[in-house]
Amino acid sequence: MEINPNLSEKGKHDYKLVLLALKGDEKAYAELLDRYKDAIYYMLLKMVNNKSDADDLTIEAFGKAFKNIEQYTPNYAFSTWLFKIATNNCIDFIRKKKASLISLDQTSDELEGISTPLQSDSPDPEEDMIKNQRIALMRNVVEKLKPRYRTLVDLRYFKEYSYEEIANELNLPIGTVKAQLFRARELLYNILKNSNPNIK
C-alpha cells in the first residue's frame, strides 16, 4: 500500500509505524501508544469527567485499535482513525452507564439494595458470603492467566495499585503496563464469557 501524499509528515511517520506493528514490532505499538495516549486520555476525560474511567477507556481505545490495526487504511491520518475509535467506545460506555445495566463491577450490596430498600446497618452474613464467593470466582479466573498477566491484574485490581506504582514495582514502562493490562482484561473477559454465556 502506498503512502497517501496528502498525509502530513506526522501522518506518514504513523503509517510507517502501523506497517511495522503489522509485522509484530512491539516497539512500533509502544511508540504509537506514546504519541497519542495523553491526547486520547484528555479527550476522554472531558467526555466522562472521571479520571479512572478515562484511564480505562484510553486502554480500551488503544486495545481496540491495535486489535483491528489491519483495518486502518492511509486514506486519512492514523490519529483520526484512533480518535474515532476512542470516541465511539466512550459513547457506548456512557450509554451503557446511563442505562444502569448491572455490571461485574457492581458490589453485591448495590444489587441487594435494588430489591430490599430497607436494610439494617449490621453486616449480613449472606451478603458477606456472596462477596467472598465473587472474590473467589475472580481469583479462580485470574489463576488461568499467564504469570505476567496474573501479576498485573493482582496489583491493579486486588491490591489497587496505580499504573505508576505497577510500572515502578515491575520496572516496566507505563505504556507497556497499560498495553499488557488491556490484554489481561481482554483474556479475563473471554474466560468469563466462555464460563457464563450471559455476559455481554
N, C-alpha and C positions, 0 to 999 in steps of 0.2 A: 504494500500500500504506500502510495506516495504521500509526502507531507504536503498538506494544503498550504499553498504560497500565501494565502490570506491570514494565516495564523501569525500571531506576534512571535518574537524571539522566545518569550517565556512559554508560549503555547507549543512551539516546535520542540523546545527542550523537554517539556512534559510528555510530548508524544514519543520522543526517543526513550524516555523512562518507561512509558507504557509498553513499548516493544521489548525492552529488557525484562520488565516484570512478566510479560507473557512467556518469556523463556525461563522463568523461575528465579530471576535475580532478586533476592531478598533486599539487597541494598537499594534497588530501584523502588520497591514498595515503601521502604523506610523513608526515602527522600521525598516521595510524593506525599506521604503522611506528614512529614516535617514541614513541607512547603505550605500545606493548606489547613493543618489541624487547628491553628489559632483562629483563622478566619471563619472556618466552619463552626467552631465552638462558640464564638461571639455572636454569629448569626443565629444559632440555635438558642443561645441564652436569651436573646431578645424575644424569641418566639415563645419559650416556655417559662422564662423568668425563674429558673431553678437550676443552680449550679450542678447538682448531682445528676438531674435529668439531662442537662445539656452535655455533660461529660459522657454519659451512657449513649446518648443519641449520636454524639460525634463518633464514638467507636462503631456504632451500628452503621452509620453512613459509610465510613471507610470500609467496613466489613462487606457491605452490600456491593460497593463499587469494586473492590478487589475481587470479590467472588464472580462478578459479571464483567470483568475488565475486557474480556474478548469482544464484548458488545460495543465497546467505545469505538467510534469512527472519527477520524480527524477532520470531519466537515466543520466542526466547531471546537472550541478550546476544551481541554480536559476539565479545567476548573468549572466551566459552565455545566458540563455533564455531572460533575461531582456535586455541585451546589443544588442541582435539580433533584438528585437522589436524596440528598440530606433534607431538602425542603419537603419533598413528598413523604419521606419517612416520618418527619416531625409532625406533619399534618395528620397522618394516620395515628400517631401516638396521642395527639391532642384529642382527636375524635374518639379514640378508644377510652381515654381518660374521662371525657365528658359523658360517655355512655355508661360510666361507672360499672364496667364489667369486673367481675370477680377475678382477680389475678392470683398467680402463685405467690406474689409478694404480700398479699393481704394476710394479716395475722388472724388466727382463729377467733380472737375475741372481737375483731371487727365483724366477722361473719356471724358470730353468736349474737351480736348487737342488732343484727337485721331482724332476727326472729324473736329475740327476747329483750325488749327495750328496758325492762326493769331488772336491774342487776344489783346484787349486794356488792360491797367493797371487798368482802372476804374472797380469797382466791378459791376458784372452783377446781376441785381435783380432776374432773373430767376435762376441763379446759387445758390444764397443765399437761394431761396425758396426750391430748390432741397435738399440742405444741411440740411436745417431746417426740411424738411419732413423726411429725413433719420434719423436724431437725434430723431424726434418724434416717428418714427416707432420703433427704437431700444428701446427707453424708454417704449413704449407700450408693447413690447415683454418682457422686463425686469420686468415690473409690474406683469407678470404672474408667476414669480418665487416665491419661499418661501422667507419670510423676510430675513433669514440669507444669502441666495444666492444673493438676491437683493442688500443687503448692500455691499457684497464683489464686485459684478460687478460694482456698483456705484463708490466705492472707486478706483477700479483698472482702469476702462475704461472711466469713466466720469470725475473723479477728478484726475486721473493719478497718484495715489499713488504707491510707490514701494511695493514689498512684505513685506519688513521690516517695512515700515510705517503702512501697514494694520495690521500686527501682533501686533505692539505696540498699535494702535488705538483700536483694538478689544480684546487685551490681550489674544491672541492665539499663540500657537507655529507656527513657519513659515511653518513647514511641513503640519500642519492642514490647514493653509490658502491656500497653493498650491493645496492640495488634493481637498478642497471644491471648489476652483476656477475652477478646472478641471471639477468637476461635474456640476457647474453652467454653464460653457461654453457648455458642452455637452447638457444640458437641453435647453439652448438658441438655439443651433443648431437644435435640434429636433423640437422646436416650429416654428422656421423659415422654416424648411424643410416641415413641415406639412402645413404651410400657403402659401409656394411657392415651388411646386414640382420640379421646375427647378434648385433649389440649390442642388449641389452635394457635 
